[in-house]
Amino acid sequence: MNAPDLTRRRALLAAASLPVAAGLSGCAAVEPVVYSDQKPILDLKRYFDGTIDGWGMFQDRSGKVLRRFTVVIQAGWQGDTGTLDEAFVWSDGERQRRVWTLRQAAPGRFSGTADDVVGQAEGVAVGNALRWRYTMALPVDGRVWHVDFDDWMFLIDDRVLLNRATMSKFGLRLGEVTLSMSRR
């Protein structure tokens, strides 16, 4: 191939790769700071204090709803330590309980533990949003899988909080959990 043809071919390849590069740059994760000016402010100690009712669903990676659930959360704080006692009832009749212990490490920074959480969950609250990341040990077909959760909560008003969690393993998206919560 002569030099002008090689130069033209490189230019075409470079031009063709621009949309791909632009698309990939859109995959960068959103950081909580982008919500810093959003109101109302999500104050975890204030919102998670008392009884919260929730309604949700789990969808697989294709978007098919596999399970639905309701949850009642009894929540309270003593100083910088909070407890969220979650009682789930799944659409197939299964009942499940998870008790979170939360700690406020600094303004807007939280950590949490629960029996089925591997290690410690880490959260950052900014504006009306909380990004909560953790690994959960989930029983699947007689085995336990460690599944990563990228959990986002958004305060809509004083009573309503929307939650969307993306589940992944080895970086591959497995599905999503969507939850609507309302304070009593």
TORKOL-4160 file (C-alpha; in steps of 0.2 Angstrom, whole numbers, padded with zeros to 4 digits, m for minus):
184
<pt num="1" X="0000" Y="0000" Z="0000"/>
<pt num="2" X="0007" Y="0017" Z="m0005"/>
<pt num="3" X="0009" Y="0031" Z="0008"/>
<pt num="4" X="m0006" Y="0042" Z="0002"/>
<pt num="5" X="m0018" Y="0026" Z="0003"/>
<pt num="6" X="m0010" Y="0022" Z="0021"/>
<pt num="7" X="m0013" Y="0040" Z="0027"/>
<pt num="8" X="m0031" Y="0040" Z="0020"/>
<pt num="9" X="m0035" Y="0023" Z="0028"/>
<pt num="10" X="m0028" Y="0029" Z="0045"/>
<pt num="11" X="m0039" Y="0044" Z="0044"/>
<pt num="12" X="m0054" Y="0034" Z="0040"/>
<pt num="13" X="m0050" Y="0022" Z="0055"/>
<pt num="14" X="m0048" Y="0037" Z="0066"/>
<pt num="15" X="m0064" Y="0045" Z="0061"/>
<pt num="16" X="m0074" Y="0029" Z="0063"/>
<pt num="17" X="m0067" Y="0026" Z="0080"/>
<pt num="18" X="m0073" Y="0043" Z="0087"/>
<pt num="19" X="m0091" Y="0038" Z="0089"/>
<pt num="20" X="m0085" Y="0022" Z="0099"/>
<pt num="21" X="m0074" Y="0033" Z="0110"/>
<pt num="22" X="m0087" Y="0045" Z="0113"/>
<pt num="23" X="m0099" Y="0031" Z="0118"/>
<pt num="24" X="m0087" Y="0024" Z="0130"/>
<pt num="25" X="m0083" Y="0040" Z="0138"/>
<pt num="26" X="m0102" Y="0041" Z="0142"/>
<pt num="27" X="m0099" Y="0025" Z="0153"/>
<pt num="28" X="m0090" Y="0034" Z="0166"/>
<pt num="29" X="m0099" Y="0032" Z="0183"/>
<pt num="30" X="m0109" Y="0047" Z="0190"/>
<pt num="31" X="m0102" Y="0053" Z="0206"/>
<pt num="32" X="m0114" Y="0059" Z="0220"/>
<pt num="33" X="m0106" Y="0077" Z="0220"/>
<pt num="34" X="m0117" Y="0080" Z="0204"/>
<pt num="35" X="m0132" Y="0081" Z="0216"/>
<pt num="36" X="m0125" Y="0093" Z="0228"/>
<pt num="37" X="m0137" Y="0107" Z="0223"/>
<pt num="38" X="m0153" Y="0095" Z="0223"/>
<pt num="39" X="m0166" Y="0097" Z="0236"/>
<pt num="40" X="m0173" Y="0091" Z="0248"/>
<pt num="41" X="m0157" Y="0086" Z="0257"/>
<pt num="42" X="m0156" Y="0068" Z="0261"/>
<pt num="43" X="m0151" Y="0067" Z="0280"/>
<pt num="44" X="m0150" Y="0048" Z="0283"/>
<pt num="45" X="m0152" Y="0051" Z="0302"/>
<pt num="46" X="m0168" Y="0060" Z="0299"/>
<pt num="47" X="m0176" Y="0049" Z="0285"/>
<pt num="48" X="m0171" Y="0033" Z="0293"/>
<pt num="49" X="m0179" Y="0036" Z="0310"/>
<pt num="50" X="m0196" Y="0027" Z="0313"/>
<pt num="51" X="m0205" Y="0015" Z="0302"/>
<pt num="52" X="m0203" Y="0015" Z="0283"/>
<pt num="53" X="m0214" Y="0005" Z="0271"/>
<pt num="54" X="m0206" Y="m0001" Z="0254"/>
<pt num="55" X="m0212" Y="m0009" Z="0238"/>
<pt num="56" X="m0200" Y="m0016" Z="0226"/>
<pt num="57" X="m0195" Y="m0028" Z="0212"/>
<pt num="58" X="m0180" Y="m0038" Z="0205"/>
<pt num="59" X="m0177" Y="m0038" Z="0187"/>
<pt num="60" X="m0164" Y="m0048" Z="0177"/>
<pt num="61" X="m0152" Y="m0040" Z="0165"/>
<pt num="62" X="m0165" Y="m0042" Z="0151"/>
<pt num="63" X="m0177" Y="m0031" Z="0161"/>
<pt num="64" X="m0189" Y="m0046" Z="0165"/>
<pt num="65" X="m0197" Y="m0044" Z="0183"/>
<pt num="66" X="m0192" Y="m0060" Z="0192"/>
<pt num="67" X="m0198" Y="m0056" Z="0210"/>
<pt num="68" X="m0208" Y="m0043" Z="0219"/>
<pt num="69" X="m0207" Y="m0038" Z="0237"/>
<pt num="70" X="m0213" Y="m0028" Z="0251"/>
<pt num="71" X="m0202" Y="m0022" Z="0266"/>
<pt num="72" X="m0205" Y="m0014" Z="0283"/>
<pt num="73" X="m0190" Y="m0005" Z="0290"/>
<pt num="74" X="m0189" Y="m0001" Z="0308"/>
<pt num="75" X="m0175" Y="0012" Z="0310"/>
<pt num="76" X="m0167" Y="0023" Z="0323"/>
<pt num="77" X="m0151" Y="0031" Z="0328"/>
<pt num="78" X="m0141" Y="0033" Z="0344"/>
<pt num="79" X="m0128" Y="0046" Z="0341"/>
<pt num="80" X="m0118" Y="0042" Z="0325"/>
<pt num="81" X="m0124" Y="0023" Z="0325"/>
<pt num="82" X="m0140" Y="0018" Z="0316"/>
<pt num="83" X="m0150" Y="0002" Z="0315"/>
<pt num="84" X="m0161" Y="m0003" Z="0300"/>
<pt num="85" X="m0171" Y="m0018" Z="0304"/>
<pt num="86" X="m0178" Y="m0024" Z="0287"/>
<pt num="87" X="m0192" Y="m0037" Z="0286"/>
<pt num="88" X="m0195" Y="m0043" Z="0268"/>
<pt num="89" X="m0210" Y="m0053" Z="0261"/>
<pt num="90" X="m0206" Y="m0059" Z="0243"/>
<pt num="91" X="m0220" Y="m0062" Z="0230"/>
<pt num="92" X="m0216" Y="m0081" Z="0231"/>
<pt num="93" X="m0220" Y="m0081" Z="0250"/>
<pt num="94" X="m0202" Y="m0081" Z="0256"/>
<pt num="95" X="m0198" Y="m0070" Z="0271"/>
<pt num="96" X="m0182" Y="m0063" Z="0274"/>
<pt num="97" X="m0174" Y="m0051" Z="0287"/>
<pt num="98" X="m0159" Y="m0040" Z="0286"/>
<pt num="99" X="m0152" Y="m0029" Z="0300"/>
<pt num="100" X="m0140" Y="m0015" Z="0295"/>
<pt num="101" X="m0129" Y="m0006" Z="0307"/>
<pt num="102" X="m0124" Y="0011" Z="0300"/>
<pt num="103" X="m0111" Y="0022" Z="0306"/>
<pt num="104" X="m0108" Y="0040" Z="0301"/>
<pt num="105" X="m0089" Y="0042" Z="0299"/>
<pt num="106" X="m0090" Y="0061" Z="0293"/>
<pt num="107" X="m0103" Y="0073" Z="0287"/>
<pt num="108" X="m0110" Y="0064" Z="0272"/>
<pt num="109" X="m0100" Y="0048" Z="0274"/>
<pt num="110" X="m0107" Y="0032" Z="0280"/>
<pt num="111" X="m0102" Y="0014" Z="0282"/>
<pt num="112" X="m0113" Y="m0001" Z="0286"/>
<pt num="113" X="m0113" Y="m0019" Z="0290"/>
<pt num="114" X="m0126" Y="m0033" Z="0289"/>
<pt num="115" X="m0125" Y="m0052" Z="0291"/>
<pt num="116" X="m0126" Y="m0056" Z="0273"/>
<pt num="117" X="m0114" Y="m0041" Z="0268"/>
<pt num="118" X="m0096" Y="m0046" Z="0264"/>
<pt num="119" X="m0085" Y="m0034" Z="0273"/>
<pt num="120" X="m0092" Y="m0016" Z="0274"/>
<pt num="121" X="m0103" Y="m0005" Z="0264"/>
<pt num="122" X="m0098" Y="0012" Z="0260"/>
<pt num="123" X="m0109" Y="0027" Z="0256"/>
<pt num="124" X="m0108" Y="0045" Z="0251"/>
<pt num="125" X="m0123" Y="0057" Z="0254"/>
<pt num="126" X="m0123" Y="0073" Z="0244"/>
<pt num="127" X="m0139" Y="0084" Z="0241"/>
<pt num="128" X="m0154" Y="0073" Z="0239"/>
<pt num="129" X="m0144" Y="0057" Z="0234"/>
<pt num="130" X="m0134" Y="0043" Z="0243"/>
<pt num="131" X="m0123" Y="0031" Z="0233"/>
<pt num="132" X="m0121" Y="0015" Z="0243"/>
<pt num="133" X="m0109" Y="0001" Z="0237"/>
<pt num="134" X="m0106" Y="m0016" Z="0245"/>
<pt num="135" X="m0104" Y="m0034" Z="0241"/>
<pt num="136" X="m0118" Y="m0046" Z="0247"/>
<pt num="137" X="m0117" Y="m0065" Z="0249"/>
<pt num="138" X="m0133" Y="m0071" Z="0240"/>
<pt num="139" X="m0139" Y="m0089" Z="0240"/>
<pt num="140" X="m0142" Y="m0095" Z="0222"/>
<pt num="141" X="m0146" Y="m0113" Z="0218"/>
<pt num="142" X="m0138" Y="m0121" Z="0234"/>
<pt num="143" X="m0122" Y="m0110" Z="0232"/>
<pt num="144" X="m0117" Y="m0093" Z="0239"/>
<pt num="145" X="m0112" Y="m0079" Z="0226"/>
<pt num="146" X="m0104" Y="m0063" Z="0231"/>
<pt num="147" X="m0113" Y="m0050" Z="0221"/>
<pt num="148" X="m0108" Y="m0032" Z="0220"/>
<pt num="149" X="m0121" Y="m0019" Z="0223"/>
<pt num="150" X="m0121" Y="m0001" Z="0216"/>
<pt num="151" X="m0135" Y="0007" Z="0226"/>
<pt num="152" X="m0142" Y="0024" Z="0223"/>
<pt num="153" X="m0156" Y="0032" Z="0234"/>
<pt num="154" X="m0164" Y="0049" Z="0229"/>
<pt num="155" X="m0175" Y="0058" Z="0242"/>
<pt num="156" X="m0191" Y="0065" Z="0232"/>
<pt num="157" X="m0199" Y="0073" Z="0247"/>
<pt num="158" X="m0200" Y="0072" Z="0266"/>
<pt num="159" X="m0208" Y="0055" Z="0265"/>
<pt num="160" X="m0203" Y="0047" Z="0248"/>
<pt num="161" X="m0186" Y="0039" Z="0244"/>
<pt num="162" X="m0183" Y="0030" Z="0228"/>
<pt num="163" X="m0169" Y="0017" Z="0227"/>
<pt num="164" X="m0161" Y="0009" Z="0212"/>
<pt num="165" X="m0147" Y="m0004" Z="0214"/>
<pt num="166" X="m0137" Y="m0012" Z="0200"/>
<pt num="167" X="m0131" Y="m0030" Z="0204"/>
<pt num="168" X="m0115" Y="m0036" Z="0195"/>
<pt num="169" X="m0102" Y="m0050" Z="0196"/>
<pt num="170" X="m0085" Y="m0049" Z="0188"/>
<pt num="171" X="m0090" Y="m0032" Z="0181"/>
<pt num="172" X="m0105" Y="m0040" Z="0172"/>
<pt num="173" X="m0122" Y="m0033" Z="0176"/>
<pt num="174" X="m0134" Y="m0046" Z="0183"/>
<pt num="175" X="m0150" Y="m0036" Z="0186"/>
<pt num="176" X="m0158" Y="m0022" Z="0196"/>
<pt num="177" X="m0168" Y="m0019" Z="0211"/>
<pt num="178" X="m0180" Y="m0005" Z="0211"/>
<pt num="179" X="m0188" Y="0001" Z="0228"/>
<pt num="180" X="m0200" Y="0014" Z="0233"/>
<pt num="181" X="m0200" Y="0019" Z="0251"/>
<pt num="182" X="m0212" Y="0030" Z="0261"/>
<pt num="183" X="m0210" Y="0035" Z="0279"/>
<pt num="184" X="m0226" Y="0033" Z="0290"/>
